[in-house]
Amino acid sequence: MPQATTTNLYALDENELWWTGHFEYLKERGYMMRPRYRPGWQPSYRPGTLDVLFAEDAQTLPHPYIMDALRMSDSYMVALKLVKVSTGEDAIATFFSNEEHNTNPRNHCIRVLEVLPVPGIDDEKIIVMPWLRKIMDPRFRTIGEAVHFFREMIEGLQCMHQNNVAHRDCARNNLGMDANSMFTREYHPIVPKKRYNWTGRALHHSRTRRPPRYYLIDFGQSRMYDPLQPRPSEYALKSGGHTPPEGDADTPCDPFATDVYILGTMIRASFLDGDPNASHRPGVDGFEFLRPLVNDMIADDPTKRPTMDEVASRFSDIVGKLHWWKLRSRAVQKDEFLSTPFRTVYHIFWTASMMLLLKPAIPSPKPPQ
């Protein structure tokens, strides 16, 4: 993993220095990092001043082992993730990116574009993947947009389980959105409200008009099991700030049942009730129709939780009974008050425009290229 080898670039931390030291190697492989990580970089801002808030080259890494870059052949923004081979993350990620799984419309595991060896280190690799946004940025506009997100994540976890793989950490922070279709120009990876070239705001269409795709990411804790052998019990991990009941009890159980709990908790904490551990996650009104299913998914007894096949079937039945006006209704943040009347009036006109454009109430993205 990244280790500092020099301190002459005083504005870079030790993890950034590792990436800077591999600039030429990554460039040779076709990936160009931002100016901050190029040889000879000098800050355009004055360190220790407010200039860092307004300078593109002052934007640091969101995670020490993940670097953003542009693919030089087409300026496509990618994530370069440094992983330990011993964790098996690269093996599971590439497994779901092979030709068979790439053509499976129910596979929503992040696509691996390439795996690069790390020069001189056998136990490390760099996984190249599409760069993703956080799932709630921008906010969901309609109930149908969120239903599209739920469907893809349920299908994705179901696909993993059908292939004898447990994610084991499928909380909100390990779900991502490929929103390139929504944006009129490339957004900046660290300050996504701004354009990549730092010349203004990154304008975007709604998810209804230009549907994104959602992905399960980060397979560092995932496990693949032999279908011919009994599936072993696993100790549950704390995921997304929440520990499953079997984790609190320190009791190993079926990891697939734990996955169901974690995904159900994500829906409950991000939409139904909000997350008391995070002030910026107040929840969203309008999703009570999912309460019975979610309650079963987060049952204290793992043996009483539905399987992902059952979750997918019940979810499909629930959504099939929703009226179009429910799916097109506005997804209102629970902490929204003063602006509600104005947004409601605007939403009526916006909805009419989407219907005139024949946009479905539940977005349907194009297959990935």
N, C-alpha and C positions, 0 to 999 in steps of 0.2 A: 504494500500500500504506500501512498505518497510519503516520502521522507524529505526533509529539507537537506539540500546539498550546498547551498550558498545563501548568503543574506545580503548580497550586493543590490538586489532589487528590493529596497527597504519597504516599499508599499505593498508587496506581495507576502502572503503568509506561506507557511511551509507546504501546504497542500497545493497552492497555486504555483509555487516554484517547481513542484514535481511536474505539473502539466506544461509549464513553460519549457522545462528541460526536454520535453518530448515534442516540442512544436515541429521541428524539422521532420521527424519521423511521421507524425500525423499528416503533415503537409504532403509528404511523399505518397501517403496512402490516399490522398484526395480530400483531406478535411482541413478547413481553415478556421482557426480560433479567432476570437475577437482581438482587437489591437492590444488590449491589456496584457495578453499572453504571448505576444510576439517578441522576438529578440530585439533588444535595443529600445524597448518601450520606455518612455518617460511620461509621467503623469501630466495631463493637460490642466489639472487642478492643483490647488495649494493644499497639501495634506494638513489636516487639523482645522480646516475652515468649512463653511457651509457650501463651498464649491463642490464637495463630494456628492451633494444631493442633485446636482444639475449636470454632472459630467458622465458621459457614457462610459468612459474608461475607468470610472470609479466603482462600477457595479461588480461586486464580487460573486463568488460561487454560492449557490443555495445549498449545496451539499459537497463536502470535500472530495467525494469519489465520482462526482458527475460533472462533466464539462459540456458546455454547448459549443457547437461549431456549425459551419456551413459546408455542405458537400459541394466541392468546387465545380463539379460537372454541371450542376443545375441550381446552385444556391439554395438547396433544400436544407432546412434546419434540423440538425440531429442532436441526439444526446450520446455522449461517449461515457460509458460507465465502466470504471475499473472494478473488477471482481476477482475474488480468490477462486481458483479452479476447485479447491477442496470443498467449497460450499455446494457445488453442483448447480449453481444458479445459471451458468452459461449453458449447461447441458439441457436443463428444463426449458429455458427460453428458446433455444434453437430447436428443440423437439417440437414445440408448438408453432415454429416458423417454417417447418419443412413443407414440401409441395402438397402433401396430403392435407395437412391442417390449414394451410393458407387458402385452400379452396372450400373450407368448411365455413359456411356463413354463421355458424353458432360459436365459432372460435373467436374469442375476444381477448386473447393474450397478446401482449405487445409484440409486434413483429421485430425480429432481429434482422437487420440489414446486412451485417457483416460482423465477424469476430476477428479481432486483431491480436496477435501475440504481443506481449510486452518484451522488448529486446532485453535479453540477459536474465529474465526472470521466468522460470518455467511454471510457477504456481499462480501467475496472474495473467489475466486477459482483459481486453477492452471490448465491451459489447457496444455495437453501434445500433441505435434505435431512433425512431422518429422522436422529435421533441414534443412533449405533451404539456397542456395547460392543466391547472387545477379544475376539477369538475364543476365547481360553483362560480367560475369566473369566465364569462359574465354569468349573471344570475339566470335561472330558468324563468322564462316568461309565462309559460302555460303548464297546465297539468299534463298535457300530452307530451310536452318536451321531456318532463321528468319521467313519464312512463317509458319513453324511448330509452332513457338512461337505465332505469331499473331492468328493463327487458334485456338489454345487452349485458349487464353485469350478471343477471341470473343465468342467461345462456352461457356466458363465459365460464362461470364457476361450475355449471352443470357439465360443460365440455371437459373441464379439467378432471372432474370426478369420474366421468365416463372413461377417461384415459388413465385412471388410477393414480391421479396426482392430487394431493391436498395442498392448497395455497398456504394456509396456516397464519396468514397475516393480511387478509383481504379487507382491511379497514379503508376508510376514505382517503387516507394519505397514500395508499397504494393502488388507487384508481386514477386514471388520467384520461384526458380528452384531446384527441387530434382535431383541432379547430381550424385547420388551415382553410377549409372550405368556407368558413364564416368570415374570414378577414379579407378586406380589399387589398391590403398590403401586409407584408411580413411584420409581425410584432416582435418586440424585444424579449429575449428569453428571461431576463431578470426583472425588468419593469414592463410587464406585458400590456400595460395601458398605453405604452408608447410604441412608435414604429421602430423597426430594427435599426434604421439609420439615424434615429434620435431626432427626427425633424418635425414631430408632432404626434398627435394621438393616433393610435391604431384603431381605425374605424372598422366596425363589423356589422354583419347582418345577424338576424335572429337565428336561433337553432331551427325554427320552423322553416324559414326560407332557405337556409343553407345548412342542412343537418351535419353535425359532427359525428365522429365515431368515438366510442369509449373503450378503454382497455384496462385489463388487470396488469399490474406491473410488479416489479421487485419480487423475484422468486428466491431470494436468499434464504428464506426459512421453509421453502416448499420441499415436499418429499414425494418421490415417485415410488410406488409399491408394485411388487410382483403380483399380477392378477391370479397366479396359480397358488399363491401362499395366503394364509390367513393374514388380514391386515392388522399390523401391530397397533396397540394403543400408544398415544403420544401425550406428553405433558403440554397443556395449552399455554400459549404465550399471551402476554398483554399486547393488545392490538388497538391502535388508534386511541389510546388512553383508557381502554376498557378491558377488564380481565374477565373471561368467561367463568361461570360458576365452578366448573371443573378445575380451573386454574387456581381460584381462591381456595378450593379444597385440596389442592395439590394431588389430584387424582387423575391418572392417565385415562384417556378415553379415545373413542373413534375420532381421528382428526377430521373426517368429513363432517361429522356432527358439529365439531367446533367451528368449521368454516361456515356452516349454516348460521350458527349463532352470531359470528362476527359480521356477516353480511346483513342479517336482520337488525343487529344493533346499529349498523351504519344507517340504514333506512330510518330507524326510530330516532336516532340522535341527530341526524342531518335534516330530517323532514318532519316526522310526526310530532316529536316533543321538543326538539332542540337538545343541545348538549350543555348541561349545567357546568361542565368542566371547561367550556369555551364560550366566552361572552359574545364572540362574533358568529355563533351558530345558534340563532334563536329558534330555528325551525320554520316550516312553511305550512300555511293553511291549505286545506283541500284534499288531504291524503288519508282521511279516516277510513276510506274503503279498503285500505291495506292493513288496518289494525289487526283483524283476526289472523291473517297470515303471518304478520310480523310477530305477534304474540306467541304463536306456535314455534316460530323460528328461534325465539330467544327463551324457550322453556328452560327452566333450571335443570331438568333431567335430560341429559343428552339423548337418551333412548326414545324420548317422546317428541323429539324434533323431526320434522319431515325431512326426507332426503331432497337433494337438489332436483331430482326428477319430479318429485311431488310438488316442490315449490314452483317449478316451471309450469307444471300443469295447472295448479291452482291459480297462479298469477294470470295465465292466459284466459282462464274462465272468468276471473274477476274483471279483467280489462275488456273482455268481449261484451260485458253487460253495461259498460259505461256509455252514456249518451254523448253525442258529438259535442254538445254544448258544455258538458263537464270537461271533456278533454281540451277544449279550446278556452276554457275559463282561465283567469289569471292566477298564477301561483304567487300568493301574497306572503311576504315575509312577516312573521309573527310580531316583529318589532316595528312594523310600518304603521304610521298613524296619519300624520298631517297630509301626506301626499296622496293618500289613497283615493279620494274623489277625483283628482286630476288624472291619475294614472288609469282609473277605471274608464273614464270618458275616452281617453286616448286609446285604450285597449279595444274598445268597441270598434273604432274606425280601423285600427290595425288589423283586427280579426277579419273584418269585411274585406280588406285588401288581400289577405292571405287566402281567403276563400275564392275571391275572384281570380287569383293566380293558380287556383286548384292545388294548393299546398295541403297535404293531409294533416289531420289533427295530431296524429302521432308521426313525427318525422321519420323518413325512410332514407338513410344515406346511401350514396353510391358505394358499390364494393371497392375496397382498397386496391390501388394500382400495384 
